Amino acid sequence: MTDDRSTELIGTYSIPQRCQHNPTVTCSDCRLGELCLPIALDSIEINQLDTIVQRGKPLQIGDELFHEGATFNAIYAVRSGSFKSYKLFAGGGSQVTGFYLPGEIVGMDGISSLTHTVSTVALETSSVCEIPFKRFTELSLKIPSLQNRFFRMMGKEITSDQQVRTLLSVKTAEQRVAALLLSLSTRHQRRKLSATRLRLPMTRADIGSYLGITIETVSRVLSKLSKQGLIKLDQREVEICKFNALQELVMEKP
């Protein structure tokens, strides 16, 4: 659902407004459509979804999409760029809880309590499709395939969260870093990008916070993987040279 049009909602009607950047792209011809919510819809249903989607100005690095404790009103489909979510600790500090790439949905953390449990900020110049959840729920009741698609996406989110928890509880630092690289590779491939050439939008500190290791350990592990020939490293650019070896590393018993 990528597009730079905004949508003004008036009562039960919606008036699509042209964007100065790209007035032609809608949910129906978005390049991320096969990853995002429109995947299960026909053309008429996609147009119905498109009427409730709001598309605003791009966010710059560090700009907040929503903050922990904020009232939950919408979910967001990442249109371009990338985001990180993090949770604040009562005594200070924070923990990165996830990274989001184009085609992925952000904001589902607020559905159960109607309050966001994490904060989410842009890692680079990014844009989203904002989907007001009340309107989305109403539309889902009329379009079962949209509801089913959303439930499947929620299921994947829960599974991913469980996998991360398992990763942090039983894996070594090397296995955690390798697993993150493989996860990013898979997500790049879904977007029909290279599965072996990755750009890491997050900092080493973000990676360390997410994986539960220090920034020094992140740098040491990446350097070690590079020396072993499993990856090539150039600042934030990573090339996976031995995919199978990375997989084997992750599967090893600590």
C-alpha positions as CSV (number, residue, x, y, z in Angstrom):
1,M,0.0,0.0,0.0
2,T,2.5,2.6,-1.0
3,D,1.6,5.9,-2.4
4,D,2.0,9.6,-1.7
5,R,-1.6,10.6,-2.0
6,S,-3.4,11.7,1.2
7,T,-7.0,10.9,1.8
8,E,-9.4,13.4,3.4
9,L,-12.3,11.7,5.2
10,I,-15.6,13.5,5.4
11,G,-18.4,11.6,7.2
12,T,-18.8,8.3,5.4
13,Y,-17.2,9.5,2.2
14,S,-13.6,9.7,1.3
15,I,-12.0,12.1,-1.2
16,P,-8.7,11.0,-2.5
17,Q,-6.4,14.0,-2.9
18,R,-3.5,14.2,-5.4
19,C,0.0,14.3,-4.1
20,Q,2.6,16.6,-5.5
21,H,5.1,13.7,-5.5
22,N,3.2,10.9,-7.2
23,P,-0.6,11.3,-7.9
24,T,-0.9,7.9,-9.7
25,V,0.0,5.2,-7.3
26,T,-2.7,3.5,-5.2
27,C,-3.0,0.3,-3.2
28,S,-4.0,-1.5,-6.5
29,D,-0.7,-0.9,-8.2
30,C,1.6,-0.5,-5.3
31,R,4.8,-2.5,-5.7
32,L,4.4,-3.8,-2.1
33,G,0.9,-5.0,-2.7
34,E,1.9,-8.7,-2.6
35,L,3.4,-8.2,0.9
36,C,0.8,-5.9,2.4
37,L,-2.9,-6.2,3.1
38,P,-4.1,-6.0,-0.5
39,I,-2.7,-9.5,-1.3
40,A,-6.0,-11.3,-0.6
41,L,-8.3,-8.8,-2.2
42,D,-9.8,-8.3,-5.7
43,S,-9.7,-5.0,-7.5
44,I,-13.0,-3.7,-6.0
45,E,-12.0,-4.6,-2.5
46,I,-8.6,-3.0,-2.9
47,N,-10.3,0.2,-4.0
48,Q,-12.4,0.0,-0.8
49,L,-9.3,-0.4,1.3
50,D,-7.6,2.5,-0.5
51,T,-10.4,4.9,0.5
52,I,-9.6,4.6,4.2
53,V,-5.8,4.7,3.9
54,Q,-4.2,8.0,4.8
55,R,-0.8,8.9,3.4
56,G,1.2,11.8,4.9
57,K,4.5,13.4,4.6
58,P,7.7,11.4,4.9
59,L,9.3,11.0,8.3
60,Q,12.9,11.9,8.8
61,I,15.5,9.9,10.8
62,G,14.5,10.0,14.5
63,D,10.9,11.2,13.8
64,E,8.4,9.4,16.0
65,L,5.5,7.5,14.5
66,F,3.9,6.9,17.9
67,H,5.1,6.7,21.5
68,E,4.7,4.3,24.3
69,G,1.5,5.1,26.3
70,A,-0.2,6.8,23.3
71,T,-3.8,6.0,22.5
72,F,-4.1,3.3,19.8
73,N,-5.9,4.6,16.7
74,A,-4.3,3.1,13.7
75,I,-1.9,0.5,12.3
76,Y,0.8,1.5,9.8
77,A,2.1,-0.2,6.7
78,V,5.7,0.8,6.0
79,R,5.8,2.2,2.5
80,S,9.5,3.1,2.3
81,G,12.5,3.3,4.6
82,S,12.6,1.5,8.0
83,F,11.6,1.8,11.6
84,K,12.5,0.5,15.0
85,S,10.3,0.0,18.1
86,Y,11.6,0.2,21.6
87,K,10.4,0.0,25.2
88,L,11.5,2.4,27.9
89,F,12.5,1.1,31.3
90,A,11.2,2.6,34.6
91,G,14.7,3.2,35.9
92,G,16.0,4.6,32.6
93,G,17.3,3.1,29.4
94,S,15.4,1.3,26.7
95,Q,15.2,-2.0,24.8
96,V,14.8,-2.3,21.0
97,T,11.9,-4.7,20.4
98,G,11.7,-4.8,16.6
99,F,12.7,-3.6,13.2
100,Y,10.2,-2.9,10.4
101,L,10.9,-2.8,6.6
102,P,8.7,-1.9,3.6
103,G,5.5,-3.9,3.3
104,E,5.4,-4.7,7.0
105,I,2.8,-3.6,9.5
106,V,3.6,-1.5,12.6
107,G,1.4,-0.7,15.5
108,M,-0.3,-3.9,16.3
109,D,1.1,-3.8,19.8
110,G,-1.8,-1.4,20.8
111,I,-4.7,-3.6,19.7
112,S,-5.4,-5.5,22.9
113,S,-5.1,-2.6,25.4
114,L,-5.9,0.3,23.0
115,T,-2.6,1.8,24.1
116,H,0.7,1.5,22.5
117,T,3.2,-0.5,24.6
118,V,6.3,0.6,22.7
119,S,7.6,3.7,20.9
120,T,8.4,3.6,17.2
121,V,10.7,5.9,15.3
122,A,12.1,6.2,11.7
123,L,15.6,4.8,11.2
124,E,16.0,6.8,7.9
125,T,13.8,8.9,5.7
126,S,10.6,6.8,5.6
127,S,6.9,6.9,4.8
128,V,3.9,4.9,5.9
129,C,0.3,4.2,5.0
130,E,-1.8,5.0,8.0
131,I,-4.9,2.8,8.4
132,P,-7.4,4.1,11.0
133,F,-8.2,0.9,12.9
134,K,-11.9,1.6,13.5
135,R,-12.5,2.1,9.8
136,F,-10.4,-0.9,9.0
137,T,-12.4,-3.1,11.4
138,E,-15.7,-1.9,9.8
139,L,-14.3,-2.7,6.4
140,S,-13.0,-6.1,7.5
141,L,-16.5,-7.2,8.5
142,K,-17.6,-6.5,5.0
143,I,-14.6,-8.2,3.4
144,P,-13.8,-11.5,5.1
145,S,-10.6,-12.0,3.0
146,L,-9.2,-8.8,4.4
147,Q,-10.0,-9.9,7.9
148,N,-8.4,-13.3,7.3
149,R,-5.3,-11.7,5.8
150,F,-4.9,-9.4,8.8
151,F,-5.3,-12.3,11.2
152,R,-2.5,-14.2,9.4
153,M,-0.3,-11.2,9.7
154,M,-1.0,-11.0,13.4
155,G,-0.2,-14.7,13.7
156,K,3.2,-14.1,12.0
157,E,3.9,-11.2,14.3
158,I,3.2,-13.5,17.4
159,T,5.4,-16.3,15.9
160,S,8.2,-13.8,15.2
161,D,8.1,-12.5,18.7
162,Q,8.2,-16.0,20.1
163,Q,11.2,-16.8,17.9
164,V,13.1,-13.7,19.1
165,R,12.4,-14.7,22.8
166,T,13.8,-18.2,22.1
167,L,16.8,-16.7,20.3
168,L,17.7,-14.5,23.2
169,S,17.3,-17.2,25.8
170,V,19.3,-20.0,24.3
171,K,21.6,-18.7,21.6
172,T,25.2,-17.4,21.7
173,A,26.0,-13.9,20.5
174,E,27.3,-15.2,17.2
175,Q,24.1,-17.2,16.6
176,R,22.0,-14.1,17.5
177,V,23.8,-11.9,15.0
178,A,23.7,-14.6,12.3
179,A,20.0,-15.2,12.9
180,L,19.3,-11.4,12.5
181,L,21.2,-11.4,9.2
182,L,19.3,-14.4,7.9
183,S,16.0,-12.8,9.0
184,L,16.8,-9.6,7.1
185,S,17.9,-11.6,4.1
186,T,14.5,-13.4,4.0
187,R,12.6,-10.1,4.3
188,H,14.7,-8.5,1.5
189,Q,13.9,-11.5,-0.7
190,R,10.2,-11.1,-0.1
191,R,10.5,-7.6,-1.5
192,K,12.3,-9.1,-4.6
193,L,15.6,-7.6,-3.5
194,S,18.9,-9.3,-3.2
195,A,19.0,-12.0,-0.5
196,T,22.7,-11.7,-0.1
197,R,23.4,-7.9,-0.3
198,L,22.0,-6.1,2.7
199,R,22.1,-2.6,4.0
200,L,21.6,-2.4,7.7
201,P,19.5,0.7,8.5
202,M,20.0,0.2,12.2
203,T,23.1,1.1,14.2
204,R,25.3,-1.4,16.0
205,A,23.8,-0.1,19.3
206,D,20.3,-0.8,18.0
207,I,21.4,-4.4,17.0
208,G,23.0,-4.9,20.4
209,S,19.9,-3.7,22.2
210,Y,17.6,-5.9,20.2
211,L,19.8,-9.0,20.6
212,G,20.6,-8.4,24.2
213,I,24.4,-8.0,23.7
214,T,26.8,-5.0,23.9
215,I,27.7,-2.8,21.0
216,E,31.3,-4.1,21.3
217,T,30.1,-7.7,21.0
218,V,28.1,-6.8,17.9
219,S,31.2,-5.3,16.3
220,R,33.4,-8.2,17.4
221,V,31.0,-10.8,16.0
222,L,30.5,-9.1,12.7
223,S,34.3,-8.8,12.3
224,K,34.7,-12.5,13.2
225,L,32.1,-13.6,10.6
226,S,33.9,-11.4,8.1
227,K,37.3,-12.9,8.8
228,Q,35.7,-16.4,8.5
229,G,34.5,-15.5,5.1
230,L,30.8,-15.9,5.9
231,I,30.1,-12.3,5.2
232,K,31.8,-9.2,3.7
233,L,31.4,-6.1,5.7
234,D,31.6,-2.4,4.7
235,Q,30.2,-0.1,7.3
236,R,26.4,-0.8,7.1
237,E,26.7,-2.8,3.9
238,V,26.7,-6.6,4.4
239,E,27.2,-9.3,1.8
240,I,26.3,-12.8,2.8
241,C,29.0,-15.0,1.2
242,K,28.1,-18.4,2.7
243,F,24.4,-18.6,3.4
244,N,24.4,-22.3,4.3
245,A,27.2,-21.7,6.8
246,L,25.3,-19.0,8.5
247,Q,22.3,-21.3,8.8
248,E,24.4,-24.1,10.2
249,L,25.9,-21.6,12.8
250,V,22.4,-20.7,13.9
251,M,21.3,-24.3,14.2
252,E,24.3,-25.4,16.3
253,K,23.7,-26.2,20.0
254,P,25.3,-23.5,22.2
